[in-house]
Amino acid sequence: MPEFLPISRADMRARGWVQCDFVYIIGDAYVDHPSFGHAIISRVLERAGYKVGIISQPDWKNPDSIAALGEPRLGFLVMGGNMDSMVNHYAVSKKHRQTDAYTPGGVMGKRPDYAVVVYCNLIRRTFKKTPILIGGIEASLRRLAHYDYWSDKLKRSILLDAQADLLIYGMGERAIVQAANALNDGMDVRDITYIDGTVYKTRTEDFLPDSIRLPSYESLCADKANYARSFYTQYKNTDPFTARQLVEPYGEHEFVVQNPPQKPLSQAEMDGIYDLPYCRTYHPSYEKLGGVPAISEIKFSLTSCRGCFGACSFCALTFHQGRIIQTRSHASILREAEEMTHEKDFKGYIHDVGGPTANFRQPACKKQLTKGACQSRQCLFPTPCKNMIADHSDYLALLRKLRKLPGVKKVFIRSGIRFDYLLADPSDVFFKELVRYHVSGQLKVAPEHVSDAVLSKMGKPAHIVYLRFLDKYNQHNRREGLTQYVVPYLMSSHPGCTMREAVALAEYLRDTGHQPEQVQDFYPTPSTLSTVMYYTGLDPRTMEPVYVPKNPHEKAMQRALIQYKDPKNYKLVHEALEKAGREDLIGFGPKCLIRPRRGEAVPPEKAPKPQPDAAAKSRRQAGNPAQRGKRR
């Protein structure tokens, strides 16, 4: 029976430990499930023979909280959580969120803003020389100079502000063991400069011969165009087979150096990670607090893949997991599913089988596992590459096996289907079985917008592709005798979206009769192409200017247009239509979005035709012989 790792001195004594090799500081509650990064990293280190203790959500106002397990023999590991701490705390409006799904009882405020920096500085107050290694999504996406939406400025590499020694970016399983082994062998942490998937700081200029020197931090702050160019250089160096070492200067004598990414994990390595002895739930000490809400989303879901070659502009997956798909074997996934069926609260429903994109179960093309993903083009955008292999047969075989497991009633797919990849598959077998077996009444997909101008900035396929997908989806449902709907994710205020495009999206919703309950306003999170567009007003891929809706009132108007039927949005929608020069949509006609204000003049062509009252209609019918005959 798996045991949780120590969270107290008493737990250490129960294991016979005097000292931990590593103390892991995490911004989330301690959940020993492979959907949580801290669970994977700690179990991987445990398998490698290291003693890992966990300090979850320490009180950053109390220096003693960081020393609860004593000084580790080799170093501290620090991670902000499964989400960037600022995204966790704030909505795109910069208003505080009310709940935190990664904290016991959903309580907000148990971690600080910029958690990685705060935790590391807290460690440094007590442990001056102990090595600090940082990782996770917050560190990974802030590894070099980056635009920070919440402070509205360009920030330095988090490695410098955190006073940490080494940053592990990406998923990190291989890199953390290599770093642990180096420390265990007595190597000074400052000399660990050779591990792929890491970032280090140095005052010497001893770099690889083919390294790329990026513009200095000072020049990035002085000229936004420099930042756009620098970011695109980074973007083109995210592939583990072709990337070069990147060097970012800070002043004259300090450098932050990013080594190329780690190579993709083999299927056997992926299986080994997900087959580790996880407890698969939150630490029992949280039970009295109401548990950890996030577990409900993943407890009965299965991770089948990593990586995404969709490469949407607003998504950071290219920078974190990379574009090359890594998969688990059927046997590994089926073992996990079979164990799941024995859980006392399992009702027969597997909630999801997927990853960043559910229907990616292989690299986009044959060359990616030896030569990497292309620097100069995307696999799916603007149209599918001729070398891409769109094939769902492996995923389909996996789903069929899962459906046959004893105790399994239904297997759903909820982590997102890339519909342009689905359409590129010459076989319709997966599409048919998706509709027949794997939709729970509603299929969520992400067209994001209807304007091709906006979609091109998003890195998404043209709107006509989504319409083709809808047609086929509806055809398959009719053939199956099913009534199942598509719920589209839509985004407002993305760079490139003027009020004209926002109105076009509202017109599409009018014509289709869809009324979104939720609207996602574009959120400029660290290290995405879209965030660079937001900050610089330039598309890093072309260096051409991009219109960016930044004014909060304009963003509110774009958001309101998507929910134009909501009475509380009336004023904003009215103003938006006037701003866009689309007063033709204010009136009583079938194409109008809203009615005019009381007393507002309406052109005759938009005015409603007068309807006779019932009495007048009755009198006319009584005077019409044909009508009288009908009544008799």
FIMARTOR-364568 format. One record per residue (C-alpha): x, y, z; residue in three letters. Coordinates in Angstrom, 1 decimal, always signed. Layout:
   east  north     up type
      X      Y      Z  ALA
...
end
This chain:
   east  north     up type
   +0.0   +0.0   +0.0  MET
   +1.6   +3.3   -1.0  PRO
   +2.5   +5.8   +1.7  GLU
   +2.4   +9.6   +1.6  PHE
   +5.9  +11.2   +1.8  LEU
   +6.8  +12.9   +5.2  PRO
   +5.2  +16.2   +5.9  ILE
   +6.4  +16.5   +9.5  SER
   +9.4  +15.6  +11.7  ARG
   +7.2  +12.8  +13.2  ALA
   +6.7  +11.4   +9.7  ASP
  +10.4  +11.4   +9.2  MET
  +11.1   +9.6  +12.5  ARG
   +8.5   +7.0  +11.6  ALA
  +10.6   +6.2   +8.5  ARG
  +13.8   +6.3  +10.5  GLY
  +15.0   +9.5   +8.7  TRP
  +17.3  +12.0  +10.5  VAL
  +17.5  +14.3   +7.5  GLN
  +15.7  +14.7   +4.1  CYS
  +17.8  +14.7   +1.0  ASP
  +15.4  +17.2   -0.5  PHE
  +12.7  +19.3   +1.0  VAL
  +10.0  +20.2   -1.6  TYR
   +8.2  +23.5   -1.0  ILE
   +4.9  +23.5   -3.0  ILE
   +2.2  +26.2   -3.4  GLY
   -0.6  +23.6   -3.7  ASP
   -2.0  +21.2   -1.2  ALA
   -0.1  +17.9   -1.2  TYR
   -1.9  +15.6   -3.6  VAL
   -0.1  +12.4   -4.4  ASP
   -1.6  +11.9   -7.9  HIS
   +0.2  +12.0  -11.2  PRO
   -1.9  +14.9  -12.4  SER
   +0.1  +17.0   -9.9  PHE
   +3.7  +17.9  -10.8  GLY
   +5.0  +17.8   -7.3  HIS
   +3.7  +14.2   -6.9  ALA
   +5.5  +13.1  -10.1  ILE
   +8.8  +14.8   -9.2  ILE
   +8.9  +13.5   -5.6  SER
   +8.0   +9.9   -6.6  ARG
  +10.7  +10.0   -9.4  VAL
  +13.3  +11.1   -6.9  LEU
  +12.1   +8.5   -4.4  GLU
  +12.5   +5.8   -7.1  ARG
  +16.1   +7.1   -7.7  ALA
  +16.8   +6.5   -4.0  GLY
  +16.4  +10.0   -2.5  TYR
  +14.5  +11.0   +0.6  LYS
  +12.0  +13.7   -0.1  VAL
   +9.9  +15.6   +2.4  GLY
   +7.0  +17.9   +1.5  ILE
   +6.2  +21.3   +2.9  ILE
   +2.8  +22.3   +1.4  SER
   +1.7  +26.0   +1.4  GLN
   +4.1  +27.3   +4.1  PRO
   +3.2  +30.5   +5.9  ASP
   +5.3  +32.9   +4.0  TRP
   +5.0  +35.5   +6.8  LYS
   +6.7  +33.1   +9.2  ASN
  +10.4  +32.2   +8.4  PRO
  +10.1  +29.1  +10.7  ASP
   +7.6  +27.5   +8.4  SER
  +10.2  +26.9   +5.8  ILE
  +12.4  +25.0   +8.3  ALA
   +9.7  +22.6   +9.5  ALA
  +11.7  +19.6   +8.2  LEU
  +15.1  +21.0   +8.9  GLY
  +17.9  +21.7   +6.4  GLU
  +18.0  +19.1   +3.5  PRO
  +21.2  +17.3   +2.8  ARG
  +21.2  +18.2   -0.9  LEU
  +18.8  +21.1   -1.5  GLY
  +15.4  +22.7   -1.6  PHE
  +13.0  +22.1   -4.4  LEU
  +10.4  +24.9   -5.0  VAL
   +7.3  +24.9   -7.1  MET
   +4.5  +27.5   -7.2  GLY
   +1.8  +24.9   -8.0  GLY
   -0.1  +23.4  -10.9  ASN
   -1.0  +26.9  -12.0  MET
   +1.0  +30.1  -12.1  ASP
   +0.2  +31.7   -8.7  SER
   -0.9  +34.9  -10.3  MET
   -3.4  +33.1  -12.6  VAL
   -4.5  +31.2   -9.6  ASN
   -5.2  +34.4   -7.6  HIS
   -6.6  +36.8  -10.2  TYR
   -9.1  +36.8  -13.0  ALA
   -8.2  +38.6  -16.3  VAL
   -9.9  +41.7  -14.8  SER
   -7.2  +41.5  -12.1  LYS
   -9.9  +41.0   -9.5  LYS
   -9.3  +38.4   -6.8  HIS
  -10.7  +35.0   -7.4  ARG
  -13.0  +33.7   -4.6  GLN
  -11.8  +30.1   -4.4  THR
   -8.6  +28.0   -5.0  ASP
   -9.3  +24.5   -6.2  ALA
   -5.8  +23.4   -5.2  TYR
   -6.1  +24.4   -1.5  THR
   -7.9  +22.4   +1.2  PRO
  -11.5  +23.5   +1.4  GLY
  -11.1  +25.7   -1.7  GLY
   -9.9  +28.5   +0.6  VAL
   -8.2  +31.4   -1.2  MET
   -5.1  +33.1   +0.0  GLY
   -3.0  +30.2   +1.3  LYS
   -0.1  +31.0   -1.1  ARG
   +1.5  +34.4   -1.9  PRO
   +1.6  +36.3   -5.1  ASP
   +4.6  +35.3   -7.2  TYR
   +4.9  +32.2   -5.0  ALA
   +8.2  +30.9   -6.3  VAL
  +10.1  +34.1   -5.7  VAL
   +8.6  +34.6   -2.2  VAL
   +9.3  +31.0   -1.1  TYR
  +12.9  +31.1   -2.3  CYS
  +13.6  +34.4   -0.6  ASN
  +12.1  +33.0   +2.6  LEU
  +14.5  +30.0   +2.3  ILE
  +17.5  +32.3   +1.7  ARG
  +16.7  +34.2   +5.0  ARG
  +17.5  +31.1   +7.0  THR
  +19.6  +28.8   +4.7  PHE
  +22.1  +31.1   +3.0  LYS
  +24.1  +28.5   +1.1  LYS
  +21.7  +25.5   +0.6  THR
  +21.1  +24.8   -3.1  PRO
  +17.6  +25.9   -4.4  ILE
  +16.2  +24.3   -7.5  LEU
  +13.0  +25.7   -8.9  ILE
  +10.5  +24.2  -11.4  GLY
   +6.9  +23.8  -12.4  GLY
   +4.8  +25.9  -14.6  ILE
   +5.5  +29.3  -12.9  GLU
   +9.3  +28.9  -13.1  ALA
   +9.2  +27.2  -16.5  SER
   +7.3  +30.1  -18.3  LEU
   +9.3  +32.8  -16.5  ARG
  +12.7  +31.3  -17.2  ARG
  +13.9  +34.3  -19.2  LEU
  +12.9  +37.9  -19.3  ALA
   +9.1  +38.0  -19.6  HIS
   +6.1  +40.3  -19.7  TYR
   +4.2  +40.2  -16.5  ASP
   +0.6  +41.3  -17.0  TYR
   -0.2  +41.9  -13.3  TRP
   +2.6  +44.5  -12.8  SER
   +2.4  +45.6  -16.5  ASP
   +6.2  +45.5  -16.9  LYS
   +9.0  +43.3  -18.3  LEU
  +10.4  +41.2  -15.5  LYS
  +13.8  +39.6  -15.2  ARG
  +14.4  +35.9  -15.3  SER
  +12.7  +34.4  -12.2  ILE
  +16.0  +32.7  -11.5  LEU
  +17.5  +36.1  -10.5  LEU
  +14.5  +37.4   -8.5  ASP
  +14.2  +34.1   -6.6  ALA
  +17.9  +33.9   -5.7  GLN
  +17.7  +30.3   -6.8  ALA
  +20.6  +28.3   -8.2  ASP
  +19.1  +26.2  -11.0  LEU
  +15.8  +26.2  -12.9  LEU
  +14.3  +23.1  -14.4  ILE
  +11.9  +23.9  -17.2  TYR
   +9.4  +21.6  -18.9  GLY
   +8.2  +18.4  -17.3  MET
  +11.5  +17.8  -15.6  GLY
  +11.6  +14.1  -14.6  GLU
  +14.9  +13.3  -16.3  ARG
  +16.6  +16.6  -15.4  ALA
  +15.7  +16.5  -11.7  ILE
  +17.4  +13.1  -11.3  VAL
  +20.5  +14.2  -13.2  GLN
  +20.7  +17.3  -11.0  ALA
  +20.1  +15.2   -7.8  ALA
  +22.9  +12.8   -8.9  ASN
  +25.3  +15.7   -9.5  ALA
  +24.6  +17.1   -6.0  LEU
  +24.9  +13.7   -4.4  ASN
  +28.3  +13.2   -6.1  ASP
  +29.5  +16.4   -4.3  GLY
  +29.3  +18.8   -7.3  MET
  +28.8  +22.5   -6.5  ASP
  +25.4  +23.6   -7.7  VAL
  +27.1  +26.4   -9.6  ARG
  +28.9  +23.9  -11.7  ASP
  +25.7  +22.1  -12.9  ILE
  +25.6  +23.9  -16.2  THR
  +25.4  +21.0  -18.6  TYR
  +21.9  +19.4  -18.1  ILE
  +19.4  +19.8  -20.9  ASP
  +16.1  +21.4  -19.8  GLY
  +17.8  +23.6  -17.3  THR
  +18.5  +27.3  -16.9  VAL
  +21.5  +28.6  -14.8  TYR
  +23.1  +31.9  -14.0  LYS
  +26.8  +32.8  -14.4  THR
  +29.2  +35.6  -14.4  ARG
  +31.6  +34.0  -16.9  THR
  +31.2  +33.9  -20.7  GLU
  +32.0  +30.2  -21.0  ASP
  +29.1  +29.3  -23.3  PHE
  +28.7  +26.6  -26.0  LEU
  +30.3  +27.6  -29.3  PRO
  +26.9  +27.7  -31.2  ASP
  +25.0  +29.5  -28.5  SER
  +22.7  +32.4  -29.4  ILE
  +23.2  +35.7  -27.5  ARG
  +19.8  +37.3  -27.0  LEU
  +19.4  +41.1  -26.5  PRO
  +20.3  +42.3  -23.0  SER
  +17.5  +42.7  -20.5  TYR
  +18.2  +46.5  -20.5  GLU
  +17.7  +46.7  -24.3  SER
  +14.5  +44.7  -24.0  LEU
  +13.1  +47.2  -21.5  CYS
  +14.2  +50.1  -23.7  ALA
  +12.6  +48.8  -27.0  ASP
   +9.5  +46.5  -27.2  LYS
  +10.5  +45.5  -30.7  ALA
  +13.7  +44.0  -29.3  ASN
  +11.6  +41.9  -26.9  TYR
   +9.4  +40.7  -29.7  ALA
  +12.4  +39.6  -31.7  ARG
  +14.0  +38.0  -28.7  SER
  +10.9  +36.0  -27.9  PHE
  +10.6  +34.7  -31.4  TYR
  +14.2  +33.5  -31.2  THR
  +13.2  +31.6  -28.0  GLN
  +10.1  +30.3  -29.7  TYR
  +12.1  +28.8  -32.5  LYS
  +14.5  +27.2  -30.0  ASN
  +11.9  +25.1  -28.1  THR
  +12.6  +21.9  -30.0  ASP
  +14.9  +19.4  -28.3  PRO
  +16.6  +18.2  -31.6  PHE
  +17.3  +21.6  -33.1  THR
  +17.4  +24.2  -30.2  ALA
  +20.6  +26.0  -29.3  ARG
  +21.8  +27.3  -26.0  GLN
  +20.4  +30.8  -25.4  LEU
  +22.2  +33.5  -23.4  VAL
  +20.4  +36.5  -21.9  GLU
  +22.8  +39.2  -20.6  PRO
  +21.9  +41.3  -17.5  TYR
  +24.3  +44.2  -17.2  GLY
  +27.9  +43.6  -18.3  GLU
  +28.8  +40.7  -16.0  HIS
  +25.7  +38.6  -15.4  GLU
  +24.1  +36.1  -17.7  PHE
  +21.1  +33.7  -17.6  VAL
  +21.8  +30.7  -19.8  VAL
  +19.0  +28.4  -21.1  GLN
  +20.2  +24.9  -22.2  ASN
  +18.2  +23.1  -25.0  PRO
  +15.2  +21.1  -23.9  PRO
  +15.3  +17.5  -22.7  GLN
  +14.7  +14.9  -25.4  LYS
  +11.1  +13.4  -25.4  PRO
  +10.5  +10.6  -23.0  LEU
  +10.2   +7.1  -24.5  SER
   +7.0   +5.2  -24.0  GLN
   +8.7   +3.0  -21.5  ALA
   +9.9   +6.0  -19.5  GLU
   +6.4   +7.5  -19.6  MET
   +4.9   +4.2  -18.3  ASP
   +7.5   +4.1  -15.6  GLY
   +6.5   +7.5  -14.3  ILE
   +2.8   +6.8  -14.3  TYR
   +3.2   +3.4  -12.8  ASP
   +4.9   +4.7   -9.7  LEU
   +3.2   +4.0   -6.3  PRO
   +1.0   +7.1   -6.0  TYR
   -1.7   +7.3   -3.2  CYS
   -3.9   +8.9   -5.9  ARG
   -5.6  +11.3   -3.6  THR
   -4.9  +14.2   -1.2  TYR
   -3.1  +13.9   +2.1  HIS
   -5.5  +12.6   +4.8  PRO
   -4.7  +15.6   +7.0  SER
   -7.0  +17.7   +4.7  TYR
  -10.1  +15.6   +5.2  GLU
  -11.3  +17.7   +8.1  LYS
  -10.9  +20.8   +6.0  LEU
  -13.1  +19.4   +3.3  GLY
  -10.5  +17.9   +1.0  GLY
   -9.0  +19.4   -2.1  VAL
  -11.5  +20.4   -4.8  PRO
   -9.2  +19.8   -7.7  ALA
   -9.2  +16.0   -7.1  ILE
  -12.7  +15.8   -8.4  SER
  -11.7  +16.8  -11.9  GLU
   -8.9  +14.3  -12.3  ILE
   -9.6  +11.4   -9.9  LYS
  -11.3   +9.3  -12.6  PHE
   -9.4  +10.7  -15.6  SER
   -6.5   +9.1  -17.5  LEU
   -3.5  +10.9  -19.0  THR
   -2.6   +9.2  -22.3  SER
   -0.3  +11.8  -23.8  CYS
   +1.9  +14.9  -23.4  ARG
   +2.8  +17.7  -25.7  GLY
   +0.8  +19.5  -28.4  CYS
   +1.6  +20.3  -32.0  PHE
   -1.5  +22.5  -32.2  GLY
   +0.7  +25.5  -31.2  ALA
   -2.1  +28.0  -30.5  CYS
   -0.6  +31.5  -30.1  SER
   -2.3  +32.0  -26.7  PHE
   -1.1  +28.7  -25.3  CYS
   +2.2  +28.1  -23.4  ALA
   +2.4  +24.4  -24.2  LEU
   +5.1  +24.9  -26.8  THR
   +7.3  +26.5  -24.2  PHE
   +6.5  +23.9  -21.4  HIS
   +5.7  +20.4  -22.8  GLN
   +6.8  +21.0  -26.3  GLY
   +5.4  +20.1  -29.7  ARG
   +6.4  +16.5  -29.9  ILE
   +3.8  +14.0  -28.6  ILE
   +4.8  +11.5  -25.9  GLN
   +2.5   +8.7  -25.0  THR
   +1.9   +6.0  -22.5  ARG
   +1.3   +2.4  -23.6  SER
   -2.2   +0.9  -23.6  HIS
   -1.0   -1.6  -20.9  ALA
   -0.1   +1.2  -18.6  SER
   -3.3   +3.1  -19.1  ILE
   -5.4   +0.0  -18.7  LEU
   -3.7   -0.9  -15.5  ARG
   -4.5   +2.5  -14.1  GLU
   -8.1   +2.3  -15.3  ALA
   -8.5   -1.1  -13.8  GLU
   -7.3   +0.1  -10.4  GLU
   -9.7   +3.0  -10.7  MET
  -12.7   +0.7  -11.0  THR
  -12.0   -0.6   -7.5  HIS
  -12.3   +2.8   -5.9  GLU
  -15.3   +2.9   -3.6  LYS
  -16.7   +6.1   -5.2  ASP
  -16.2   +4.9   -8.8  PHE
  -19.6   +5.0  -10.5  LYS
  -18.6   +3.4  -13.8  GLY
  -17.6   +6.6  -15.6  TYR
  -14.1   +7.4  -16.8  ILE
  -14.3  +11.2  -17.2  HIS
  -11.5  +11.7  -19.6  ASP
   -8.8  +10.0  -21.6  VAL
   -6.4  +12.5  -23.1  GLY
   -3.9  +15.2  -22.4  GLY
   -3.4  +18.8  -23.7  PRO
   -5.2  +17.6  -26.8  THR
   -7.0  +14.3  -26.4  ALA
   -6.8  +13.0  -30.0  ASN
   -3.0  +13.4  -30.3  PHE
   -1.5  +10.0  -29.8  ARG
   +1.6  +10.1  -32.0  GLN
   +4.1  +12.7  -33.3  PRO
   +2.7  +14.8  -36.2  ALA
   +5.1  +13.2  -38.7  CYS
   +7.7  +10.5  -38.9  LYS
  +10.7  +12.9  -38.8  LYS
   +9.9  +14.5  -35.5  GLN
  +11.4  +11.8  -33.3  LEU
  +14.7  +12.1  -35.0  THR
  +14.9  +15.6  -36.5  LYS
  +12.4  +17.5  -34.3  GLY
   +9.5  +19.8  -35.1  ALA
  +10.0  +22.4  -37.9  CYS
  +11.2  +25.8  -36.9  GLN
   +9.7  +27.5  -39.9  SER
   +6.1  +26.2  -40.0  ARG
   +3.4  +24.7  -37.8  GLN
   +1.9  +21.2  -38.2  CYS
   -1.7  +22.4  -38.5  LEU
   -1.7  +26.1  -39.1  PHE
   -2.6  +27.8  -41.4  PRO
   -3.4  +24.4  -43.0  THR
   -2.3  +20.9  -42.2  PRO
   +1.3  +20.1  -43.3  CYS
   +1.4  +17.6  -46.2  LYS
   +3.8  +15.5  -44.1  ASN
   +1.4  +15.3  -41.1  MET
   +0.0  +11.9  -40.4  ILE
   -3.6  +12.2  -39.2  ALA
   -4.4   +8.8  -37.7  ASP
   -6.7   +8.0  -34.8  HIS
   -6.4   +4.2  -35.0  SER
   -4.2   +3.9  -31.9  ASP
   -6.4   +6.1  -29.8  TYR
   -9.5   +4.3  -31.1  LEU
   -8.0   +0.9  -30.1  ALA
   -7.2   +2.3  -26.6  LEU
  -10.8   +3.6  -26.1  LEU
  -12.3   +0.3  -27.3  ARG
  -10.2   -1.6  -24.7  LYS
  -11.2   +0.8  -21.9  LEU
  -14.9   +0.4  -22.8  ARG
  -14.6   -3.4  -22.3  LYS
  -13.2   -3.2  -18.8  LEU
  -15.5   -4.8  -16.2  PRO
  -17.2   -2.1  -14.2  GLY
  -16.8   +0.6  -16.9  VAL
  -20.1   +2.0  -18.2  LYS
  -19.0   +5.0  -20.2  LYS
  -15.6   +6.5  -21.3  VAL
  -15.9  +10.2  -22.0  PHE
  -13.4  +12.6  -23.8  ILE
  -13.4  +16.0  -22.2  ARG
   -9.9  +17.3  -22.5  SER
  -10.5  +18.8  -25.9  GLY
  -10.6  +17.5  -29.5  ILE
   -8.6  +19.2  -32.1  ARG
  -11.3  +19.3  -34.8  PHE
   -9.0  +20.2  -37.8  ASP
   -6.8  +17.2  -37.0  TYR
  -10.0  +15.1  -36.8  LEU
  -11.1  +16.3  -40.2  LEU
   -7.6  +15.6  -41.7  ALA
   -8.0  +11.9  -40.9  ASP
   -9.1  +10.1  -44.1  PRO
  -11.0   +7.6  -42.0  SER
  -14.3   +8.5  -40.3  ASP
  -14.3   +5.5  -37.9  VAL
  -13.0   +7.4  -34.9  PHE
  -15.4  +10.3  -35.6  PHE
  -18.3   +7.9  -35.7  LYS
  -17.3   +6.2  -32.4  GLU
  -16.6   +9.5  -30.8  LEU
  -20.2  +10.5  -31.4  VAL
  -21.6   +7.1  -30.5  ARG
  -19.7   +6.4  -27.3  TYR
  -17.7   +9.3  -25.9  HIS
  -19.8  +12.4  -25.8  VAL
  -21.8  +13.1  -22.6  SER
  -24.5  +15.1  -24.4  GLY
  -22.2  +18.0  -25.2  GLN
  -18.8  +18.0  -26.9  LEU
  -16.6  +20.9  -26.0  LYS
  -14.3  +22.2  -28.8  VAL
  -12.4  +25.5  -29.2  ALA
  -13.0  +27.4  -32.4  PRO
  -12.3  +30.6  -30.4  GLU
  -13.6  +33.0  -33.0  HIS
  -15.2  +33.3  -36.4  VAL
  -13.1  +36.0  -38.0  SER
  -10.2  +34.6  -40.1  ASP
   -8.2  +37.8  -39.3  ALA
   -8.4  +37.1  -35.6  VAL
   -8.0  +33.3  -36.0  LEU
   -4.7  +33.9  -38.0  SER
   -3.3  +35.8  -34.9  LYS
   -4.5  +32.9  -32.7  MET
   -2.8  +30.3  -34.8  GLY
   -6.2  +28.6  -35.3  LYS
   -7.7  +27.2  -38.6  PRO
  -10.0  +29.3  -40.7  ALA
  -13.7  +29.5  -39.7  HIS
  -14.8  +27.3  -42.6  ILE
  -12.9  +24.4  -41.1  VAL
  -15.0  +24.6  -37.9  TYR
  -18.2  +24.8  -40.0  LEU
  -17.2  +21.6  -41.9  ARG
  -16.6  +19.9  -38.5  PHE
  -20.1  +21.0  -37.3  LEU
  -21.7  +19.6  -40.5  ASP
  -20.0  +16.2  -40.1  LYS
  -20.7  +16.1  -36.3  TYR
  -24.4  +16.7  -36.9  ASN
  -24.5  +14.2  -39.7  GLN
  -23.0  +11.5  -37.5  HIS
  -25.5  +12.3  -34.7  ASN
  -28.5  +12.1  -37.1  ARG
  -27.3   +8.7  -38.3  ARG
  -27.0   +7.5  -34.7  GLU
  -30.4   +8.9  -33.8  GLY
  -28.7  +11.1  -31.1  LEU
  -29.3  +14.7  -30.0  THR
  -25.9  +15.9  -28.9  GLN
  -24.6  +19.4  -29.0  TYR
  -21.3  +21.2  -29.5  VAL
  -20.3  +23.8  -26.9  VAL
  -17.7  +26.1  -28.5  PRO
  -15.1  +27.9  -26.4  TYR
  -15.0  +31.5  -27.6  LEU
  -12.5  +34.3  -26.7  MET
  -12.9  +38.0  -26.7  SER
  -10.3  +40.8  -26.9  SER
   -7.5  +38.7  -28.4  HIS
   -4.9  +40.8  -30.2  PRO
   -6.1  +41.5  -33.7  GLY
   -9.7  +41.7  -32.7  CYS
  -11.3  +45.1  -33.3  THR
  -14.9  +45.9  -32.5  MET
  -15.8  +44.9  -36.1  ARG
  -14.6  +41.4  -35.6  GLU
  -16.3  +41.3  -32.2  ALA
  -19.6  +42.2  -33.8  VAL
  -19.1  +39.5  -36.5  ALA
  -18.8  +37.0  -33.6  LEU
  -22.1  +38.2  -32.1  ALA
  -23.8  +37.9  -35.5  GLU
  -22.6  +34.3  -35.8  TYR
  -24.1  +33.6  -32.4  LEU
  -27.4  +35.2  -33.4  ARG
  -27.6  +33.1  -36.6  ASP
  -26.8  +29.8  -34.8  THR
  -28.9  +30.5  -31.7  GLY
  -26.0  +29.8  -29.3  HIS
  -26.0  +31.7  -26.0  GLN
  -22.7  +31.2  -24.2  PRO
  -23.0  +31.0  -20.4  GLU
  -19.3  +31.9  -20.0  GLN
  -17.0  +34.1  -21.9  VAL
  -13.2  +33.9  -21.8  GLN
  -11.5  +37.2  -22.2  ASP
   -8.0  +36.9  -23.5  PHE
   -5.6  +36.5  -20.6  TYR
   -1.9  +37.6  -21.2  PRO
   -0.1  +34.8  -19.3  THR
   +3.7  +34.5  -19.4  PRO
   +5.6  +33.2  -22.5  SER
   +3.0  +33.0  -25.2  THR
   +3.0  +34.6  -28.7  LEU
   -0.3  +36.3  -27.9  SER
   +1.0  +37.8  -24.7  THR
   +4.0  +39.3  -26.7  VAL
   +1.5  +40.7  -29.2  MET
   -0.5  +42.2  -26.3  TYR
   +2.6  +43.8  -24.7  TYR
   +4.5  +45.0  -27.9  THR
   +1.7  +45.6  -30.4  GLY
   +3.7  +43.5  -32.8  LEU
   +3.3  +39.9  -34.2  ASP
   +6.7  +38.3  -33.3  PRO
   +6.4  +36.0  -36.3  ARG
   +6.3  +38.9  -38.9  THR
   +7.1  +42.0  -36.8  MET
   +3.9  +43.6  -38.3  GLU
   +1.8  +45.8  -36.1  PRO
   -1.2  +44.2  -34.4  VAL
   -4.3  +46.0  -33.1  TYR
   -4.6  +45.2  -29.3  VAL
   -7.7  +45.9  -27.3  PRO
   -6.3  +47.0  -23.9  LYS
   -8.8  +49.5  -22.7  ASN
  -10.9  +47.8  -20.0  PRO
  -14.1  +49.4  -21.3  HIS
  -13.5  +48.3  -24.8  GLU
  -12.7  +44.8  -23.5  LYS
  -16.0  +44.9  -21.6  ALA
  -17.9  +45.8  -24.8  MET
  -16.3  +42.9  -26.7  GLN
  -17.1  +40.5  -23.9  ARG
  -20.7  +41.8  -23.7  ALA
  -21.3  +41.3  -27.5  LEU
  -20.8  +37.6  -27.0  ILE
  -23.6  +37.6  -24.5  GLN
  -25.7  +40.3  -26.2  TYR
  -29.0  +38.8  -25.1  LYS
  -28.2  +39.3  -21.4  ASP
  -30.2  +42.4  -20.3  PRO
  -27.4  +43.6  -18.1  LYS
  -25.1  +43.9  -21.1  ASN
  -27.6  +46.2  -23.1  TYR
  -25.7  +49.5  -22.6  LYS
  -22.3  +48.0  -23.5  LEU
  -23.7  +46.2  -26.6  VAL
  -25.5  +49.4  -27.7  HIS
  -22.3  +51.4  -27.3  GLU
  -20.3  +48.7  -29.1  ALA
  -22.6  +48.7  -32.1  LEU
  -22.4  +52.5  -32.4  GLU
  -18.6  +52.3  -32.1  LYS
  -18.4  +49.7  -34.8  ALA
  -20.8  +51.7  -37.1  GLY
  -23.3  +48.9  -36.9  ARG
  -26.4  +50.7  -35.9  GLU
  -28.2  +48.5  -38.4  ASP
  -28.2  +45.8  -35.7  LEU
  -30.2  +48.0  -33.4  ILE
  -33.9  +47.6  -34.2  GLY
  -36.7  +45.1  -34.4  PHE
  -35.8  +43.1  -37.5  GLY
  -34.8  +39.4  -37.3  PRO
  -31.1  +40.3  -37.8  LYS
  -31.0  +42.9  -35.1  CYS
  -29.1  +42.1  -31.9  LEU
  -30.9  +44.6  -29.6  ILE
  -33.9  +46.8  -29.7  ARG
  -33.6  +50.6  -29.6  PRO
  -33.8  +52.6  -26.4  ARG
  -37.2  +54.0  -25.6  ARG
  -37.7  +57.1  -27.6  GLY
  -34.7  +56.4  -29.9  GLU
  -35.4  +57.1  -33.6  ALA
  -35.5  +54.0  -35.7  VAL
  -35.2  +54.1  -39.6  PRO
  -38.4  +53.0  -41.3  PRO
  -36.9  +49.9  -42.7  GLU
  -36.0  +48.7  -39.2  LYS
  -39.2  +49.7  -37.6  ALA
  -41.7  +46.8  -36.7  PRO
  -44.7  +46.5  -38.9  LYS
  -47.9  +47.6  -37.0  PRO
  -49.9  +44.6  -35.8  GLN
  -53.7  +45.0  -35.6  PRO
  -55.3  +44.4  -32.2  ASP
  -57.5  +41.4  -31.8  ALA
  -60.8  +43.3  -32.0  ALA
  -59.9  +45.0  -35.3  ALA
  -58.8  +41.7  -36.7  LYS
  -62.1  +40.1  -35.7  SER
  -64.1  +43.0  -37.2  ARG
  -62.2  +42.6  -40.5  ARG
  -62.8  +38.9  -40.6  GLN
  -66.5  +39.4  -39.8  ALA
  -66.8  +41.7  -42.8  GLY
  -65.1  +39.2  -45.1  ASN
  -67.5  +36.8  -46.7  PRO
  -64.8  +34.2  -47.2  ALA
  -64.0  +34.3  -43.5  GLN
  -67.6  +34.2  -42.5  ARG
  -68.1  +31.1  -44.6  GLY
  -65.1  +29.5  -42.9  LYS
  -66.5  +30.2  -39.5  ARG
  -69.8  +28.7  -40.5  ARG
end
